[in-house]
Amino acid sequence: MAKTVPFTLADAREWKNQFPTPFYILDEEGIRQTVTDINTAFSWNEGFCEHFAVKANPNPSVLRLLASLGCGTDCASIAELEMSRRCGMTGHKIILTSNETSDACYQKAKEVGAIINLDDITQIDHMERAVGIPDTVCCRFNPGSFGISNAIMGNLYDSKFGMTEEQLFEAFRILKAKGVEHFGIHAMLASCSLDETYYPALAEKLFDLVLRMREENDITVEFVDFAGGVGIPYRPEEKKVDILKVGAEVKKVYDRLLTANGIQLRIMTEMGRFVTGPHGYLVTTCVGKKHIYREYIGVDANAANLMRPAIYGSYHHVTVLGKENEAPCQIVDVVGCLCENNDKFAVQRELPAIDEGDILVIHDGGAHGYSMGYNYNGSLRCAELMMHADKTVTLVRRAETLEDYFATFDIDPVFSKKE
Ligand SMILES: *Cc1c(COP(=O)(O)O)cnc(C)c1O
């Protein structure tokens, strides 16, 4: 299956006249459709809410779009909580799922009214010290082993997240004694999983806990949070997860374990990658070609714009705009300008002939792309554009300037003196 781009060379050239490459294009309609699919998949569950993992794409225009579609957010920092608040989300639309949480972060969570999701049993004391005991608390579970997992998440025994089963039961007893009235259970046991049985298997695991929590602790769990981990097809030969099918399979588990036992609860998800990942494109221009022991195509974007290939060796598909139908005729590495040899968007990739000035599109950069960016080698962060249904674009984040880069040296009057 070929991967396609929802805009043309002519579109990109027009945008480039106004905004120099590199820039990100976010496909508004694509995001809208994906969220609609998620909401439809779980529409059978009263109170279902997708809490977008802000870290995937922390842009206010994205959060406001998601809020308008009924989504909330999942945050892990003060900045993400504050961004959610400024985008109109409040109260239980926001979840704080952090670890090694600071008192200041708990205080921000309380200020915005977020559900606090505790990563560890020791965090009960930290939370109480910082903000007291809220009415509603969620706890993060780590079963240690689980059939479906993967390389990025690793073995759950090695994962720093969540509590053991014994700790979860103990934590709920302590919280109940301290006055908590509403309980939730959270678990994220995979990352970028294309396995359509992942959420149903997770449902099986968590609903079983819910039943035992009622029997053993006399606690009624009111919501279960499946977190993220649903993957996207980065490679052309991979298949998109059918979220409607996943929702229907989860419903079967829900009916069998919960409905049959007289339990009703709200389901939440915290998908990040699945929501925005495929709908973000890094647009870059070929600025040079080099022939040594390999063939290199140099582009004006670099790993500071999208670091997944550099840190995980991830595959990101590359399309040469205007040459979508040309047969590949060379094997190249597509590289940026950083003084790091892992600054490569593609390694030994078959691509059509490429000339200086050609516009390349790097796919699936809508999650953990811009947001993982950094300033190494003095790289300035690029602009983000939102593409609307009619192919017009809105600048939703301007590119950084040298002044932005130097801003934190304003404590140095000699250096920061403007000419
Ligand atoms: C990263 C993360 C998510 C989102 O994961 P995706 O794989 O992007 O869907 C959700 N919840 C938590 C707690 C996370 O850390």
The ligand as an ORCA input file, in Angstrom:
! r2SCAN-3c Opt
* xyz 0 1
  C       2.779      8.619     26.047
  C       1.577      8.383     26.834
  C       0.329      8.310     26.217
  C       0.160      8.389     24.728
  O       0.751      7.322     24.089
  P       0.598      7.128     22.522
  O       1.417      5.918     22.254
  O       1.112      8.363     21.891
  O      -0.820      6.920     22.231
  C      -0.788      8.137     27.005
  N      -0.693      8.058     28.349
  C       0.489      8.132     28.987
  C       0.507      8.051     30.460
  C       1.663      8.285     28.254
  O       2.834      8.361     28.879
*
